[in-house]
């Protein structure tokens, strides 16, 4: 039986007009000017409203060569629902204004059989925006190609379980038909986020935020999940996709394929100059197979 997850944030976080949205996505993908590479096997991309992060996200999705991929694993954090585990969708189709994406029910059953995942109901699924914001881009990039998605909501997973899920999912990285879309914004800075870390040696506040984010991005590029964990413990940077990123780092560490993550774009929603300001950072990366 068909069970459809509606595009619940269309019309607010991004356009619900198929033509307008399609043209917007196409323009951003064209502007980033990135060559499509069959070596790109994953991305880290932001999940804010498209007016904020749509352009930055193109630097992740613009790399994808759709001709070699038949399945996309989608890893996103949970913003509203607390779970110490990872959760699987109960939908069969994810709807977007620019085309529907069927779920890979076979792989979802396979994951369910491990007993390590919980199942989220449709209401929780539709309330969460972290994976939804990747869907229109995926639908656009894979237009005309057969692709299925495996959405995994990554809860407040402790370090041992990040490693456990990474181990469990690592084998999927070794199949070149699989692709991984990891959803995360970077620093949420300002009193409204309860985070105002400021290192004056960098000058303006926005420069300090950039230095802090870049430090995290450099560590992610090393592929070392333990170093990333230490960085988060030391600076407490408000990277909302810290758990999906950590799980992905454990996956790339434990698979047989050599994967290198490289950040291609960094932006901030605004430039903070005083303690009254606030901003969110957006970073886009590609995970490539190294020869």
C-alpha positions as CSV (number, residue, x, y, z in Angstrom):
1,X,0.0,0.0,0.0
2,X,1.3,3.4,-0.9
3,X,2.2,5.7,2.0
4,X,3.1,9.2,0.9
5,X,5.2,11.6,2.9
6,X,4.0,15.0,1.8
7,X,6.4,17.9,0.9
8,X,5.4,19.5,4.2
9,X,7.8,22.4,4.0
10,X,7.0,23.3,0.4
11,X,5.4,26.7,0.2
12,X,7.3,28.0,3.3
13,X,10.9,26.8,3.3
14,X,11.1,26.6,-0.5
15,X,8.7,27.1,-3.4
16,X,5.8,24.8,-3.9
17,X,5.6,25.9,-7.6
18,X,7.1,23.1,-9.6
19,X,8.2,25.3,-12.5
20,X,9.7,28.0,-10.2
21,X,11.4,25.5,-8.0
22,X,12.8,23.6,-10.9
23,X,14.2,26.7,-12.5
24,X,15.8,27.9,-9.2
25,X,17.5,24.5,-8.7
26,X,18.7,24.4,-12.3
27,X,20.1,27.9,-12.0
28,X,22.0,27.2,-8.8
29,X,23.4,23.9,-10.1
30,X,24.5,25.7,-13.3
31,X,26.1,28.7,-11.4
32,X,28.3,26.4,-9.2
33,X,29.9,25.2,-12.4
34,X,31.0,21.9,-10.9
35,X,31.9,18.9,-13.2
36,X,29.8,15.8,-12.6
37,X,32.0,13.0,-11.3
38,X,31.3,9.3,-11.0
39,X,33.9,9.3,-8.1
40,X,31.6,11.4,-5.9
41,X,29.8,9.0,-3.7
42,X,28.4,11.3,-1.0
43,X,27.8,14.8,0.0
44,X,27.4,16.9,3.2
45,X,24.9,19.7,2.5
46,X,22.9,22.2,4.5
47,X,19.2,22.1,5.2
48,X,17.9,25.6,5.8
49,X,15.3,27.4,3.8
50,X,16.4,27.7,0.2
51,X,16.6,31.5,0.3
52,X,19.3,31.0,2.9
53,X,21.2,27.9,1.9
54,X,19.9,26.9,-1.5
55,X,22.8,28.4,-3.4
56,X,25.4,26.8,-1.0
57,X,23.8,23.4,-1.3
58,X,24.3,23.4,-5.1
59,X,28.0,23.0,-4.4
60,X,27.3,19.6,-2.9
61,X,24.6,18.3,-5.3
62,X,26.3,19.8,-8.4
63,X,29.0,17.1,-8.2
64,X,26.7,14.1,-8.6
65,X,26.8,11.9,-11.7
66,X,23.3,10.3,-11.7
67,X,24.1,7.7,-14.3
68,X,26.0,5.4,-12.0
69,X,23.7,5.6,-8.9
70,X,20.5,3.7,-8.1
71,X,20.1,4.3,-4.4
72,X,20.5,7.3,-2.1
73,X,21.0,6.9,1.7
74,X,19.8,10.1,3.3
75,X,21.1,10.8,6.8
76,X,19.6,13.8,8.7
77,X,19.4,14.9,12.3
78,X,16.2,15.0,14.4
79,X,15.1,18.6,15.4
80,X,11.8,17.9,17.1
81,X,11.7,14.2,18.1
82,X,14.0,12.7,20.7
83,X,15.4,9.3,20.1
84,X,18.8,7.8,21.2
85,X,18.7,5.6,18.1
86,X,18.4,5.9,14.3
87,X,14.9,5.8,12.9
88,X,13.6,4.5,9.5
89,X,10.7,6.0,7.6
90,X,7.4,4.2,7.3
91,X,6.5,5.9,4.0
92,X,6.8,4.3,0.6
93,X,7.1,7.5,-1.4
94,X,8.7,10.9,-0.6
95,X,6.9,13.6,-2.5
96,X,8.5,16.8,-3.9
97,X,7.1,19.5,-6.1
98,X,9.7,18.5,-8.8
99,X,9.0,14.8,-8.7
100,X,8.5,11.9,-6.3
101,X,11.2,9.7,-4.9
102,X,10.3,6.0,-4.1
103,X,11.8,4.5,-1.0
104,X,13.9,1.3,-1.2
105,X,11.7,-0.9,0.9
106,X,14.0,-3.9,0.5
107,X,17.0,-2.2,2.1
108,X,14.8,-0.6,4.7
109,X,13.6,-4.1,5.6
110,X,17.2,-5.3,5.7
111,X,18.1,-2.5,8.2
112,X,14.9,-3.1,10.2
113,X,15.9,-6.8,10.6
114,X,19.1,-5.8,12.5
115,X,16.9,-4.7,15.4
116,X,19.0,-1.6,15.8
117,X,16.5,0.9,14.3
118,X,13.2,2.3,15.4
119,X,10.5,3.3,13.0
120,X,9.2,6.8,12.8
121,X,5.5,7.4,12.0
122,X,4.5,9.8,9.2
123,X,3.8,12.7,11.5
124,X,7.4,12.7,12.9
125,X,8.7,12.2,9.4
126,X,6.8,15.2,8.0
127,X,7.6,17.5,10.9
128,X,11.4,17.0,10.2
129,X,13.0,19.3,7.6
130,X,16.6,18.1,7.7
131,X,16.1,15.4,5.0
132,X,13.3,17.1,3.2
133,X,15.5,20.0,2.2
134,X,17.7,17.6,0.3
135,X,14.8,16.0,-1.6
136,X,14.1,18.6,-4.3
137,X,17.8,18.7,-5.2
138,X,18.0,14.9,-5.4
139,X,14.8,14.8,-7.5
140,X,16.2,17.4,-9.8
141,X,19.7,15.8,-10.2
142,X,18.2,12.3,-10.7
143,X,15.5,13.5,-13.1
144,X,15.0,10.8,-15.8
145,X,17.0,8.2,-13.8
146,X,15.7,5.4,-11.7
147,X,16.7,6.1,-8.1
148,X,15.3,5.0,-4.7
149,X,16.0,6.6,-1.3
150,X,16.7,5.1,2.1
151,X,16.0,7.9,4.7
152,X,17.6,7.5,8.1
153,X,16.8,9.9,10.9
154,X,19.9,10.0,13.2
155,X,18.8,10.7,16.7
156,X,20.8,11.9,19.8
157,X,23.2,8.9,19.3
158,X,26.0,8.4,21.8
159,X,29.6,7.9,20.5
160,X,29.5,4.1,20.9
161,X,26.3,3.9,18.9
162,X,27.6,6.3,16.2
163,X,30.4,3.8,15.8
164,X,28.0,0.9,15.8
165,X,25.7,2.4,13.1
166,X,28.8,3.4,11.1
167,X,30.0,-0.2,11.2
168,X,26.6,-1.5,10.3
169,X,26.2,0.8,7.3
170,X,29.8,0.7,6.1
171,X,29.2,-2.2,3.7
172,X,26.8,-0.1,1.7
173,X,29.6,2.4,0.9
174,X,31.4,-0.4,-0.9
175,X,28.6,-0.7,-3.5
176,X,29.3,2.0,-6.2
177,X,25.6,2.2,-6.9
178,X,24.9,3.7,-3.5
179,X,25.2,7.4,-2.7
180,X,25.1,9.2,0.7
181,X,23.4,12.5,1.3
182,X,24.3,13.8,4.8
183,X,22.3,16.8,6.1
184,X,23.8,19.4,8.4
185,X,24.1,23.1,9.0
186,X,27.1,24.4,10.8
187,X,27.5,27.0,13.6
188,X,24.3,28.5,14.9
189,X,25.6,31.6,16.6
190,X,23.9,34.1,18.9
191,X,22.0,34.4,22.1
192,X,18.9,32.9,20.6
193,X,20.9,29.7,20.0
194,X,22.6,29.9,23.4
195,X,25.9,29.9,21.7
196,X,28.2,33.0,21.6
197,X,31.7,31.6,21.5
198,X,34.0,34.4,20.3
199,X,37.8,34.3,19.9
200,X,38.9,37.9,19.5
201,X,42.2,37.0,17.8
202,X,40.3,36.5,14.6
203,X,38.9,40.1,14.6
204,X,35.1,40.5,13.9
205,X,32.7,37.9,15.4
206,X,31.9,36.5,11.9
207,X,35.6,35.8,11.3
208,X,35.8,34.0,14.6
209,X,32.8,31.9,13.6
210,X,34.4,31.1,10.3
211,X,37.6,30.1,11.9
212,X,35.7,27.8,14.3
213,X,33.7,26.2,11.5
214,X,36.8,25.8,9.3
215,X,38.6,24.0,12.1
216,X,35.6,21.5,12.2
217,X,35.6,21.2,8.4
218,X,39.3,20.5,8.3
219,X,38.9,17.7,10.9
220,X,35.9,16.2,9.0
221,X,38.2,16.2,5.9
222,X,40.7,14.0,7.8
223,X,37.9,11.4,8.1
224,X,38.7,10.8,11.8
225,X,35.4,10.5,13.8
226,X,37.3,10.6,17.2
227,X,39.1,13.8,16.3
228,X,35.7,15.3,15.3
229,X,34.2,14.1,18.7
230,X,37.1,15.8,20.6
231,X,36.6,19.1,18.6
232,X,32.8,19.1,19.5
233,X,33.6,18.4,23.1
234,X,36.1,21.2,23.3
235,X,34.2,24.0,21.4
236,X,30.7,22.7,21.6
237,X,30.1,24.2,18.1
238,X,26.4,24.0,17.3
239,X,26.7,21.8,14.2
240,X,23.1,20.4,14.2
241,X,24.1,17.4,12.0
242,X,27.0,16.3,14.2
243,X,25.5,12.8,14.7
244,X,24.8,12.1,11.0
245,X,28.3,13.4,10.1
246,X,29.9,11.2,12.9
247,X,28.0,8.2,11.6
248,X,29.2,8.9,8.1
249,X,32.8,9.3,9.2
250,X,32.6,5.9,10.9
251,X,31.1,4.4,7.7
252,X,34.0,5.8,5.5
253,X,36.5,4.6,8.1
254,X,35.1,1.1,8.2
255,X,34.4,0.4,4.5
256,X,37.0,-1.0,2.1
257,X,36.7,1.9,-0.4
258,X,39.0,4.8,0.2
259,X,36.8,7.9,0.6
260,X,38.1,11.5,0.9
261,X,35.8,14.3,2.0
262,X,36.4,17.8,0.7
263,X,34.5,21.0,1.5
264,X,33.8,23.1,-1.6
265,X,31.7,26.0,-0.2
266,X,31.2,27.9,3.0
267,X,28.6,30.7,3.7
268,X,27.0,32.4,6.6
269,X,23.4,33.6,6.7
270,X,24.6,37.0,7.9
271,X,27.8,38.6,9.2
272,X,27.7,38.9,13.0
273,X,29.4,42.1,14.2
274,X,27.9,42.5,17.7
275,X,26.7,40.2,20.5
276,X,23.1,41.0,19.5
277,X,23.5,39.5,16.1
278,X,22.9,35.9,15.1
279,X,23.8,33.7,12.1
280,X,23.8,30.2,10.8
281,X,26.7,28.7,8.7
282,X,26.3,26.5,5.7
283,X,29.0,24.2,4.4
284,X,28.9,21.9,1.4
285,X,31.3,19.0,0.8
286,X,31.8,16.1,-1.6
287,X,33.0,12.6,-0.6
288,X,35.0,11.1,-3.4
289,X,36.5,7.7,-4.1
290,X,40.3,8.0,-4.0
291,X,42.2,5.9,-6.6
